[in-house]
Amino acid sequence: MQETIDLIAKYGYVILFLYSLGGGFIALVGASVLSFAGKMDLSLSIFVAIVANFLGDWLLFYMARYQKSMMQPYLTQHRRKLALVHILMRKYGSIIIVVKKYIYGLKTLVPLAIALTPYSLAKFNLYNAIGAIVWGISIGLLGYFSGGILIKGFEMLGEYPLLAPLFILVLLGGLWLWLKQATKK
């Protein structure tokens, strides 16, 4: 176990960057907990996650707007979810770009859906930057200050290894049901 923690601490910033391109919630919490344990630097972890999260959304926006032929199979596969994002955008406006950082499932869809509209790239980048900063600082600090509790939870999972898959199954099942219900006609 200690070897794994040392390996993660050694390559943690690279892992955090790559994982944060597509979301990064779990990686940022993990880096924050490792920062609590003294294995990583909290400020650098938050900075890396913010930059990667911003770049990931910008790349999705860019690809959907300027590389439509390459993105078309993905876009047609998720038409209902993209329609849901358009409804949310009309209802809540640009703030959805900030809020979606916290909602699993919308992280990828919002930049894609917005890129299909005449929404300004500069305006998207502004809200994307604000969202990435707020998300990175809030999740990073939350993970850091809950580090003691999370470390005890990991130790308990070591004693009862069947709890982890059960928890993940319930979490993903609930998310899948919510998304299925939200994207109905």
C-alpha positions, 0 to 999 in steps of 0.5 A: 500500500505504501508503495502505491501511495509513493508512486501516486505521490511521485506521478500524482501531478501528471495523473491529476492533470490527465484525469482533470481534462475530463472532469477530475473530481476524484483525482482532485479529492485524492490529491487533496487527501495526499496533500493532507497526508503531506505527500503532495502540495495542495496549492500546486494540485489545485492549480494543475486541476484548474488548468487541466479542467479549463483546457478539457472543456475548451478542447471539447468546445473547440472540437464540437465547433470546428471539427464537427465531422469528427464529433458527429458520431458522438453528438448523434448518439447523445441527442436527448442529453444535448437537448436537455443542456439546451433547455438548461441553458435557456432556463439558467443562462451562462451560469450553467457553464460554472455549475456543470463542473459539479454535476457528473454527466453534464461536464462533457455535454455542456461544452459540446451543446454550447459549441453547436450554438452561436455562443461566443468563444470568448464568453465561454472561456470567461465562464469556463475559467470562473467555473474551473477556478471555483470548482478547483478551489472548492473541491481542493479545500473540501478534500483537504479539510476532510482528509482525516475522515477520508483516510479513516474511510479508506482504512475501513474499506481495507478492512471491509473490501466489499463496501467499495464496489457496493457504494460505487454500484449504488452511486452510478446506478442512481446517477444513471437513473437520474440522467435517464429520467431527466432526458425523457421526452 
